[in-house]
Structure formats: C-alpha cells, structure tokens
C-alpha cells in the first residue's frame, strides 16, 4: 500500500510500504477515505519530537471497514467508521472510568499511559495518512457521527435521508501533504470520490419531536457555519458556531409588540463563565472550548467521576449514521436501533 513516510525534519514522501493487516483477533482493518493534517503533526514533521524516521503520521482518520478479526463482534465489513485520536482497550481501569486517553493497555512503555495512531511517544502504531490502517480493539475504537441534535432534543427513533455526491472525481493527492482542500484544478491524475458531498435527513425523536439535519461541502460563503434552531412550546433558540458567545432566544410569553429574538451573551453568570470571562460578550475562542473540555476531564479524575459524552454515546450516534445511510439507499424511513433498549 502507499503511505506518507517520515524521512526526517521537513521531509516526507509517499512510498510503497507493507500492507496494514490483522495482527490480533480484535483488530479491524480500515480503508482510509479521509485523514486530517493536525497542527501537532507539524511539530513532528518539523523535527521537534522523538517521532521515528520511517513511520507514518495521521491520528484523525475515517474510512470503510474491509476486514475484521475473529474476535470482533460489533463492527462489520462495509461499515464507515470514525477513529478517535486515542487508541484504547476499553477494559483497563482508566478506560472503565472514561479516561481512554490514558489507556494502560495500549502504551508499551510502563512509565507512560495513552496511545495514538502515528504519534510520538504514544506507542508504535502507524498513522492513517495511508491507504489502509490497522485499528486495535476495533469494537471499542471504531465509531460512526449527529450528536448535537441527540444531546439537545433526545434519542432518534427513525430517519429519512438523502445522500448526494455532486463531484464524482477529484485530483489525486500528488505529494506527502495537501493544502487542506484548497487546491483547485490541475492536470494530474484524478480519482473517484467515495465520500458524500451533501446529506439531508428528516428525524423522528423518541419523545415525539420532529427535526431535520443538513450538512454540505458545497455551501460557498459558509466557513464554520455549524448551527442549530430549536422551537418548543415556550419559545425558540438559535445558535451559530461562528458566533460562539451569542445565543438567540425568543420566549412565547413575550408581549406581541416586542416578540422576537434577543441576544444573550456568554459571561460569568453562565456555566464555566466565572473562570473565563469577567464580563459578558468578551467572545469565546476555539481555545476556550478546549479549556472547558480539559476542565471536565481533570475534574472527573480528581473527584473519581466519569466523562461525558462517552463511548456509549459515540456508538449510539454511529447507529444513527448507519440508519441514515440505509435510509438513503432504500429511499424510505428507517428505524434507529437503541443500545439501551
């Protein structure tokens, strides 16, 4: 297979390497369809870590399952899966508490904890900037994605979806790094696109609510336009991720002559706000969302709690994704299986 091989500081190349394969009964083999270039990859690429020459980067991966080991029970060949950064066993004392990024099983160095694909000092595992990737403990580490609607409204009971691929062919990557999707045109070889350009799905929630979700790669002018809009008996709320410190709110009880959306700005009166913002409307950066995630994680360690969302949430979302794909193929409503049923 072909993979991006690290040759030394600021030097990578696409080379033929031994095929990834099943090495343990619980392994899953995934054909990579997309892999990200993270900022942390640049630290290794530029030689600021102990990343070994000859290894492959890529710790943010997704793709299609092409082979499973004899001990794999849940993941099936043909399923599309998302692979978290961390590789975890699911059964050590840290994993059972939800601290999968500190897995004790997958890290071979006894003084360390935690493992990852293609990452310095986090085990010998190759990364996903390759045609195929070996996924240890595949039943635990292969996930599939819809979580915000589920978190805000409730469990999905059924979906009716349309999937579309508008651009059937794209230029093949010619080097060890691309421009994160900004390269256009070119006279080089082209390959068939195997990911969806757009999805639209109607939703029936278990609590009786109805909704819809739309995502597209082709909305020119929209950058990080991740939004939700919820309407209920007491009013409506609207959120736009590009304006992270604002929530639009309208109450049904408002007087008719002044009914409309008002803007609520994040500040010290809101969750986590007393530790981050002395006054409202200072703005929320992407880094602050990571601070909040780290706070929840460290608090769970200190107090002996668990972390949410967890792998059960990830698996339930994967079941929703599978139902969406099945619905689009059948052009009909498909019920969503429930892991807690």
C-alpha positions as CSV (number, residue, x, y, z in Angstrom):
1,X,0.0,0.0,0.0
2,X,1.0,3.6,-0.3
3,X,1.6,5.8,2.8
4,X,3.2,9.1,3.8
5,X,6.6,8.2,5.2
6,X,8.5,10.5,7.6
7,X,12.1,10.8,6.3
8,X,13.4,13.4,8.8
9,X,12.7,17.0,9.7
10,X,10.6,18.8,7.0
11,X,10.9,15.7,4.7
12,X,8.1,13.3,3.9
13,X,7.3,11.2,0.8
14,X,4.6,8.9,-0.5
15,X,6.1,5.4,-0.7
16,X,5.1,1.8,-1.0
17,X,5.1,0.2,2.4
18,X,4.0,-3.2,3.7
19,X,0.2,-3.6,3.8
20,X,-1.6,-3.0,7.0
21,X,-3.1,-6.3,8.2
22,X,-4.9,-8.0,11.1
23,X,-2.3,-8.8,13.8
24,X,-4.7,-9.6,16.7
25,X,-8.1,-11.3,16.8
26,X,-9.7,-8.0,18.0
27,X,-8.2,-5.9,15.1
28,X,-10.2,-4.2,12.4
29,X,-8.7,-3.2,9.0
30,X,-9.9,0.1,7.6
31,X,-9.5,1.6,4.1
32,X,-8.9,5.2,4.8
33,X,-11.1,7.7,2.9
34,X,-10.1,10.9,4.8
35,X,-7.4,11.8,7.2
36,X,-6.6,15.2,8.6
37,X,-3.3,17.1,9.0
38,X,-3.3,18.3,12.6
39,X,-1.2,21.1,14.0
40,X,0.5,18.5,16.2
41,X,1.6,16.7,13.1
42,X,3.6,19.8,12.2
43,X,5.6,19.5,15.4
44,X,6.6,16.0,14.5
45,X,7.1,16.9,10.8
46,X,9.5,19.8,11.7
47,X,11.6,17.5,14.0
48,X,10.6,18.9,17.4
49,X,9.7,15.5,18.8
50,X,11.1,11.9,19.0
51,X,9.0,10.7,16.1
52,X,10.9,7.9,14.4
53,X,12.1,8.0,10.8
54,X,10.1,5.6,8.6
55,X,6.8,6.0,10.5
56,X,3.5,7.4,9.2
57,X,1.6,10.4,10.6
58,X,-2.2,10.6,10.9
59,X,-4.2,10.4,14.1
60,X,-7.6,11.8,12.8
61,X,-9.0,9.3,10.5
62,X,-12.1,7.8,8.9
63,X,-12.8,5.2,6.4
64,X,-14.5,1.9,5.4
65,X,-14.0,-1.4,7.2
66,X,-12.6,-4.0,4.8
67,X,-11.6,-6.8,7.2
68,X,-12.3,-7.8,10.9
69,X,-10.5,-10.2,13.2
70,X,-12.2,-13.3,14.6
71,X,-12.8,-11.7,18.0
72,X,-14.7,-8.6,16.6
73,X,-18.4,-8.9,17.2
74,X,-20.0,-5.4,16.5
75,X,-18.1,-3.8,13.7
76,X,-18.9,-5.2,10.2
77,X,-17.2,-5.2,6.9
78,X,-18.5,-2.3,4.8
79,X,-19.3,0.0,7.7
80,X,-18.0,3.5,7.5
81,X,-16.2,4.4,10.8
82,X,-14.6,7.4,12.5
83,X,-11.5,6.6,14.5
84,X,-10.8,8.7,17.6
85,X,-7.2,10.1,18.1
86,X,-6.6,7.8,21.1
87,X,-6.3,4.0,20.8
88,X,-7.9,2.4,23.9
89,X,-8.6,-1.2,25.1
90,X,-11.9,-0.4,26.8
91,X,-11.2,-2.6,29.8
92,X,-8.3,-1.3,31.8
93,X,-9.1,0.7,35.0
94,X,-8.6,4.1,33.2
95,X,-10.8,3.1,30.3
96,X,-13.6,1.9,32.6
97,X,-13.6,5.3,34.2
98,X,-13.8,7.0,30.9
99,X,-10.2,8.1,30.7
100,X,-9.5,6.4,27.4
101,X,-6.7,8.9,26.5
102,X,-4.8,7.4,29.4
103,X,-5.3,3.7,28.4
104,X,-2.8,1.5,30.3
105,X,-3.0,-1.5,27.9
106,X,-2.0,0.1,24.6
107,X,1.0,2.0,25.8
108,X,4.0,-0.3,25.8
109,X,6.1,2.0,28.0
110,X,5.3,1.1,31.6
111,X,6.0,4.7,32.9
112,X,3.6,6.2,30.4
113,X,-0.2,5.9,29.6
114,X,-2.2,6.6,26.5
115,X,-1.7,5.6,22.8
116,X,-2.5,7.1,19.4
117,X,-2.1,6.5,15.7
118,X,1.1,7.9,14.2
119,X,2.2,10.0,17.2
120,X,5.4,10.5,19.0
121,X,5.8,8.6,22.4
122,X,2.3,7.2,22.1
123,X,3.1,3.6,21.0
124,X,4.3,2.0,17.8
125,X,1.1,2.3,15.9
126,X,1.2,3.6,12.3
127,X,-0.9,6.6,11.3
128,X,-3.7,6.9,8.9
129,X,-2.1,9.0,6.2
130,X,-2.0,5.8,4.2
131,X,-4.4,3.6,2.1
132,X,-5.2,1.3,5.0
133,X,-5.0,1.4,8.8
134,X,-4.9,-1.4,11.4
135,X,-7.3,-0.5,14.3
136,X,-6.6,-2.4,17.5
137,X,-9.7,-3.4,19.6
138,X,-11.9,-2.4,16.7
139,X,-15.2,-2.9,18.5
140,X,-14.1,-0.3,21.0
141,X,-12.2,2.2,18.8
142,X,-14.4,2.3,15.6
143,X,-17.2,4.9,15.9
144,X,-19.5,6.5,13.5
145,X,-21.3,10.9,13.8
146,X,-25.3,13.6,14.7
147,X,-24.6,14.0,18.4
148,X,-25.7,17.7,18.9
149,X,-29.3,17.1,17.9
150,X,-29.4,14.0,20.1
151,X,-27.9,15.9,23.1
152,X,-30.3,18.8,22.8
153,X,-33.5,17.1,21.8
154,X,-33.3,13.4,22.6
155,X,-32.9,10.0,21.1
156,X,-33.6,9.4,17.4
157,X,-36.3,6.8,16.7
158,X,-36.3,7.0,12.9
159,X,-34.7,8.8,9.9
160,X,-35.5,9.5,6.3
161,X,-32.4,10.7,4.4
162,X,-30.9,11.8,1.0
163,X,-27.2,11.5,0.3
164,X,-25.6,13.1,-2.7
165,X,-22.2,13.2,-4.3
166,X,-22.0,16.2,-6.7
167,X,-18.4,16.0,-7.8
168,X,-17.7,12.4,-8.9
169,X,-13.9,12.9,-9.5
170,X,-11.2,15.0,-7.8
171,X,-7.5,15.4,-8.3
172,X,-5.4,12.7,-6.5
173,X,-3.0,14.0,-3.9
174,X,0.4,14.2,-5.5
175,X,2.7,14.7,-2.5
176,X,3.1,14.0,1.1
177,X,0.9,16.9,2.2
178,X,-2.0,18.7,0.7
179,X,-3.4,22.2,1.2
180,X,-6.4,21.1,3.4
181,X,-8.7,21.1,0.4
182,X,-7.7,24.5,-1.0
183,X,-6.0,23.1,-4.2
184,X,-8.1,23.6,-7.3
185,X,-7.8,22.3,-10.9
186,X,-4.5,20.8,-12.1
187,X,-3.6,18.4,-14.9
188,X,-2.6,15.4,-12.8
189,X,-4.5,12.1,-12.4
190,X,-8.0,12.1,-10.9
191,X,-9.8,9.5,-8.8
192,X,-13.3,8.6,-7.9
193,X,-14.8,10.4,-4.9
194,X,-16.1,8.0,-2.3
195,X,-17.5,10.4,0.3
196,X,-20.8,12.3,0.3
197,X,-21.0,16.0,-0.7
198,X,-24.4,16.5,1.0
199,X,-26.8,14.9,3.4
200,X,-30.3,15.9,4.4
201,X,-32.3,13.8,6.8
202,X,-35.7,14.2,8.5
203,X,-35.8,12.9,12.1
204,X,-38.4,11.5,14.4
205,X,-37.3,11.7,18.0
206,X,-38.4,9.2,20.6
207,X,-40.0,12.0,22.7
208,X,-42.4,12.9,19.8
209,X,-40.4,15.8,18.4
210,X,-39.5,16.1,14.7
211,X,-36.5,17.7,13.1
212,X,-34.1,17.8,10.2
213,X,-30.3,17.9,9.7
214,X,-28.4,19.1,6.7
215,X,-24.7,19.1,6.0
216,X,-22.8,20.0,2.8
217,X,-19.3,20.5,1.5
218,X,-20.6,22.9,-1.2
219,X,-22.0,25.9,0.6
220,X,-19.9,28.7,-0.7
221,X,-19.6,31.6,1.8
222,X,-20.2,29.4,4.8
223,X,-17.0,28.7,6.7
224,X,-17.7,27.1,10.1
225,X,-21.4,27.6,9.9
226,X,-22.5,24.9,12.4
227,X,-25.9,26.0,13.6
228,X,-29.0,24.7,15.4
229,X,-32.5,26.1,15.7
230,X,-35.0,24.6,18.2
231,X,-38.7,25.5,18.6
232,X,-40.8,24.5,21.5
233,X,-44.0,25.4,23.4
234,X,-42.2,28.0,25.5
235,X,-40.1,29.7,22.7
236,X,-37.2,29.2,20.4
237,X,-33.4,29.3,20.5
238,X,-30.8,29.7,17.7
239,X,-27.1,29.1,17.9
240,X,-24.3,29.7,15.3
241,X,-20.8,28.3,16.0
242,X,-19.2,31.2,14.1
243,X,-20.6,33.5,16.9
244,X,-19.8,31.2,19.9
245,X,-20.6,33.7,22.6
246,X,-24.1,34.5,21.4
247,X,-27.4,32.7,21.9
248,X,-30.5,34.0,20.2
249,X,-33.6,33.5,22.4
250,X,-37.3,34.2,21.9
251,X,-40.0,33.4,24.5
252,X,-43.6,32.6,23.6
253,X,-44.7,34.7,26.7
254,X,-43.2,37.9,25.3
255,X,-45.7,40.6,24.6
256,X,-46.9,40.7,21.0
257,X,-45.5,44.2,20.3
258,X,-41.9,43.1,21.2
259,X,-41.8,39.4,20.4
260,X,-38.6,38.5,18.5
261,X,-35.2,37.1,19.1
262,X,-32.9,38.7,21.7
263,X,-29.2,38.1,22.0
264,X,-27.8,36.6,25.2
265,X,-24.0,37.0,25.6
266,X,-21.9,34.4,27.4
267,X,-20.4,35.8,30.6
268,X,-19.6,35.0,34.3
269,X,-23.2,34.1,35.1
270,X,-23.1,31.1,32.7
271,X,-21.6,27.6,33.2
272,X,-17.7,27.9,33.4
273,X,-18.1,31.6,32.9
274,X,-16.8,32.7,36.3
275,X,-13.4,31.1,35.5
276,X,-13.1,32.5,32.0
277,X,-14.9,35.9,31.5
278,X,-15.1,38.8,34.0
279,X,-17.9,40.4,31.9
280,X,-20.2,39.2,29.2
281,X,-19.6,39.5,25.4
282,X,-15.8,39.1,25.5
283,X,-16.1,36.4,23.0
284,X,-15.4,32.7,23.1
285,X,-12.3,31.4,21.2
286,X,-11.8,27.9,20.0
287,X,-9.1,27.5,22.6
288,X,-11.5,28.3,25.4
289,X,-13.8,25.4,24.3
290,X,-10.7,23.1,24.8
291,X,-10.1,24.6,28.2
292,X,-13.7,23.6,29.2
293,X,-13.2,20.1,27.9
294,X,-9.9,19.8,29.8
295,X,-11.6,21.1,33.0
296,X,-14.3,18.5,32.8
297,X,-11.7,15.8,32.2
298,X,-9.4,16.8,35.1
299,X,-12.4,17.3,37.4
300,X,-13.6,13.7,36.7
301,X,-10.1,12.5,37.6
302,X,-9.9,14.5,40.8
303,X,-13.4,13.6,42.0
304,X,-13.5,10.0,40.7
305,X,-16.3,10.7,38.3
306,X,-16.8,9.8,34.6
307,X,-16.6,11.8,31.4
308,X,-19.4,12.5,29.1
309,X,-20.0,12.1,26.2
310,X,-18.6,8.6,26.4
311,X,-18.1,5.6,24.1
312,X,-21.7,4.5,24.5
313,X,-22.8,7.9,23.2
314,X,-20.4,7.5,20.3
315,X,-21.8,4.1,19.4
316,X,-25.4,5.3,19.5
317,X,-24.5,8.1,17.1
318,X,-22.9,5.5,14.9
319,X,-26.1,3.6,14.8
320,X,-27.9,6.8,13.7
321,X,-25.3,7.3,10.9
322,X,-25.9,3.7,9.7
323,X,-29.6,4.2,9.7
324,X,-29.2,7.4,7.6
325,X,-27.1,5.6,5.0
326,X,-29.6,2.7,4.9
327,X,-32.5,5.2,4.6
328,X,-30.9,7.0,1.6
329,X,-30.3,3.7,-0.1
330,X,-33.9,2.5,0.4
331,X,-35.4,5.9,-0.1
332,X,-37.7,5.3,3.0
333,X,-37.9,5.8,6.7
334,X,-35.6,3.6,8.7
335,X,-35.9,2.9,12.5
336,X,-32.8,3.6,14.6
337,X,-31.6,0.7,16.9
338,X,-31.1,1.7,20.5
339,X,-28.2,0.3,22.5
340,X,-30.1,0.7,25.8
341,X,-33.3,-0.9,24.5
